[in-house]
Amino acid sequence: MLQGSRNKSAESERERLYHRRSALRLRSLMVHAIRDFFVRRGYLEVETPVLIPAPAPELHIDAVPVGRCYLHTSPELCMKRLLAAGYERIFQICKCFRHGERGHLHLPECTILEWYRAGAGYRDLMSQCEAMIRSVAGDLGFSQMLEYQGSAIDLTGPWERITVSEAFERYALLTVQESTANGSFDELMVEAVEPHLGSPKPTFLYDYPVTMAALARLKPEDARFAERFELYMGGIELANAFSELTDPEEQRTRFQQDKARRMELGKETYPLPEKFLATLDLMPEAAGIALGIDRLAMIFSDRATIDDVVTFTPEDL
């Protein structure tokens, strides 16, 4: 009886892994096309440590502790130190780890593409992100139209650009200020705003409230907002980007505020990343972006769940 149960379990795993085969093949080609896009544009591919002594104390992202260190939630801090050392165009495709994240769009171990460009702002990265995805789609043999879960996504330019304030007034029927004041911002984003984004064209949602952009530069003309954007395709949040904050004192203050808020919520608090802060005043004006490789693979392979575009999920192990 036990042997029969083992055989049935092994057969079930075989079918599950085989079901992912076409998506994994497309994912591999996609990653090759992404690398080619950046190398041809003079970007240096880098690798930074996964195990770090101090992650950024972001309010809604929890790091995985390993002894006295942490698995990075993003390679951001180390990559910015490279910018400060004079690297002008860098990119990285790496594993990132976030405690407690699991769902049809989330894994505690995910793959992220990050790239940084000196002398650029967040609007420059909107244009480059659009060009990259359209280039990769062409390399994969797609036309400028994608089909994702029954909805068409039109990749022809220009893609939609809408501010967070405009989106809230249009879809949530509250202003951003009202939603942040009453604590409903995150709920309204998920339930009222996000379902309208990314179809029929991808959408850049930009100019976030400053409280939602811990490492982003403030807008010079309106300090209530930060130069941050997110990209949506087919209702899925795909990328997060901003013009980088380069003021070490302002960054320290924001980190301390987020650390205090984490403490108030009963979350683990982290040491401040002092080596990052010490080099921040050497960092040039720059912009950076993180894009979910797993989610982009979902869209290109028309899969409804992140489970179908990775080899093994936590439950498979």
Secondary structure, DSSP 8 states (H G I E B T S, - for coil): -HHHHHHHHHHHHHHHHHHTHHHHHHHHHHHHHHHHHHHTTT-EE----SEES-----TT---EEETTEEE-S-SHHHHHHHHHTT--EEEEEEEEE-TT--BTTB-SEEEEEEEEEET--HHHHHHHHHHHHHHHHHHTT--SEEEETTEEEE--SS-EEEEHHHHIIIIISS-HHHHHHTT-HHHHIIIIIGGGSSSSS-EEEEEEEGGG-TTB-EETTEEEEEEEEEEEETTEEEEEEEEB---HHHHHHHHHHHHHHHHHTT-------HHHHHHGGG--SEEEEEEEHHHHHHHHHT-SSGGGGSS--GGG-
